[in-house]
């Protein structure tokens, strides 16, 4: 999915929500799916989610490996949290 297609699909979900055709949860699910599809279209990239202390719990990144994902997550947080798990999200 290219950038323009992703933006059009998000716009469609927003329009349907504004028109009362879908609820907030449905819109959130659709937009999340669109963004993940767009992000994982990059070659050799996967989606990874962190779990552990509040500073990292639930963070999702797109990376080439678990090690790269850990590095990205560490760079995103503002504290010195070193102990957290990273798992691939399918």
C-alpha positions in Angstrom: 0.0 0.0 0.0 1.5 3.3 -1.0 1.2 6.5 1.1 -1.7 8.0 -1.0 -3.7 4.8 -0.7 -3.2 4.7 3.0 -4.3 8.3 3.4 -7.4 7.7 1.3 -8.3 4.6 3.3 -7.9 6.6 6.6 -10.0 9.4 5.1 -12.7 6.9 4.2 -12.8 5.5 7.7 -13.0 9.0 9.2 -15.8 10.0 6.8 -17.8 6.8 7.7 -17.3 7.6 11.4 -18.5 11.2 10.9 -21.5 10.0 9.0 -22.5 7.6 11.8 -21.9 4.6 9.5 -19.3 3.0 11.9 -18.5 3.4 15.6 -15.3 4.6 17.2 -13.9 1.2 17.9 -14.5 0.0 14.3 -12.8 3.2 13.0 -9.8 2.7 15.3 -9.4 -1.0 14.2 -9.6 0.0 10.5 -7.1 2.9 10.9 -4.7 0.7 12.9 -4.9 -2.0 10.2 -4.2 0.6 7.5 -1.2 2.0 9.3 0.3 -1.4 10.0 -0.2 -2.5 6.4 1.5 0.7 5.2 4.4 0.4 7.7 5.1 -3.2 7.0 5.2 -2.8 3.3 8.8 -1.7 3.7 11.2 -4.4 2.6 12.5 -6.8 5.3 10.5 -5.0 8.1 8.3 -6.6 10.7 6.1 -5.2 13.5 7.3 -5.7 17.1 5.6 -4.9 20.4 7.3 -4.3 23.7 5.9 -5.5 27.1 7.2 -4.7 30.6 7.4 -1.6 32.7 4.9 1.2 31.9 7.4 3.2 30.0 7.6 0.6 27.3 4.5 -1.6 27.6 2.5 -1.6 24.4 5.0 0.3 22.3 5.0 -0.9 18.7 7.8 -0.4 16.2 8.7 -1.6 12.7 12.1 -3.0 12.4 14.3 -5.6 10.6 15.0 -7.7 13.7 14.2 -8.1 17.4 17.5 -6.4 18.2 16.7 -3.4 16.0 13.2 -3.2 17.6 14.8 -3.2 21.1 17.1 -0.4 20.0 14.3 1.7 18.6 12.2 1.2 21.7 15.1 2.2 23.9 15.5 5.4 21.9 11.8 6.2 22.1 11.6 6.2 25.9 12.9 8.9 28.1 14.1 6.8 31.0 16.8 4.2 31.5 14.5 1.1 31.3 16.6 -1.8 30.1 14.4 -4.8 31.1 11.6 -5.4 28.7 10.4 -8.0 26.3 9.9 -7.6 22.5 7.8 -9.9 20.4 6.9 -10.0 16.8 3.3 -9.0 16.0 1.6 -10.8 13.1 
